[in-house]
Amino acid sequence: MSRPKRSRRSEYRFFHPITTRWKDNDAFGHVNNVEYYSYFDTAVTYYLLRHDLIGVTDGEIITVVVETGCRYHASVAFPDEITVGVRVARIGTSSVRYEIAVFRNDEDEAAAEGHFVHVYVARAGMRPVPIPEASRAALAEIRVEG
């Protein structure tokens, strides 16, 4: 099986810098796989908060993660500086699929890349609702055609 080509920074629309932490490393001396999901969540949530699209503790509509995945290409380790690239691949009625990449230091190719699917739900009852127009517009700003 051949490995897919690694994404490049130019393929992403929003970037969020993160400094790795000592605790991110595992016994093998590199960032543990579960930390990448935290990086994904941090970058996506930062984008939503920056655009005032969600209220973490208030608001009638929230987002919940229903699917994630990650492919690892190269190791990242503390004290690397990483940049998390985010793009929107699909906007549905109540869900959005983000594609996310972790770039190590100043490298142009992704060390890891994955996806993250949010469903918009009513806080009361936790049932899916249509993506609000303000959210849809902000998501469209980082959408790529695929």
Residue pairs with C-beta under 8 A, 6 or more apart in sequence:
3 73
4 71
6 73
6 109
6 110
6 113
7 85
7 101
7 109
7 110
7 113
8 108
8 109
8 110
9 15
9 83
9 85
9 101
9 103
9 108
10 108
11 85
11 87
11 101
11 144
12 85
12 86
12 87
12 99
12 101
13 85
13 86
13 87
13 88
13 141
13 142
13 143
13 144
14 43
14 47
14 85
14 86
14 87
14 142
15 83
15 84
15 85
15 86
16 42
16 43
16 46
16 47
16 83
16 84
16 86
17 81
17 82
17 83
17 84
18 39
18 42
18 43
18 81
18 82
18 83
18 84
19 79
19 81
19 82
20 31
20 76
20 77
20 78
20 79
20 80
20 81
20 82
21 78
22 78
24 31
24 32
24 35
24 78
25 31
25 32
25 77
25 78
26 32
29 77
30 75
30 76
30 77
31 75
31 76
31 77
31 78
31 80
33 70
33 72
36 70
36 72
36 102
36 112
36 114
37 68
37 70
37 114
39 82
39 84
39 100
39 102
40 68
40 70
40 84
40 98
40 100
40 114
40 116
41 65
41 116
42 84
43 84
43 85
43 86
43 100
44 86
44 98
44 100
44 116
44 118
45 54
47 86
47 138
47 142
48 54
48 63
48 135
48 138
49 56
51 134
51 138
53 132
53 134
53 135
53 138
54 61
54 62
54 63
55 62
59 123
60 122
60 123
60 124
61 120
61 121
61 122
61 123
61 129
61 132
62 120
62 121
62 123
63 118
63 119
63 120
63 121
64 118
64 119
64 121
64 126
65 116
65 117
65 118
66 95
66 117
66 118
66 119
67 115
67 116
67 117
68 114
68 115
68 116
68 117
69 114
69 115
70 112
70 113
70 114
71 112
71 113
71 114
72 111
72 112
73 109
73 110
73 111
73 112
73 113
74 104
74 109
74 111
74 112
75 111
76 82
76 102
76 104
76 111
76 112
80 104
80 105
81 105
82 102
82 103
82 104
82 105
82 111
83 102
83 103
84 100
84 101
84 102
84 103
85 100
85 101
85 102
85 103
85 110
86 98
86 99
86 100
86 142
87 98
87 99
87 100
87 142
87 143
87 144
88 96
88 97
88 98
88 99
88 139
88 140
88 142
88 143
88 144
89 97
89 98
89 99
89 115
89 143
89 144
89 146
90 96
90 97
91 131
91 136
91 139
91 140
91 143
92 131
93 130
93 131
94 119
94 120
94 121
94 128
94 129
94 130
94 131
95 117
95 118
95 119
95 120
95 128
95 131
96 117
96 118
96 120
96 131
96 139
97 115
97 116
97 117
98 115
98 116
98 117
98 118
99 113
99 114
99 115
99 144
100 113
100 114
100 115
100 116
101 110
101 112
101 113
101 114
102 110
102 111
102 112
102 113
103 109
103 110
103 111
104 111
119 128
120 128
120 129
120 130
120 131
120 132
120 135
121 127
121 128
121 129
122 129
131 139
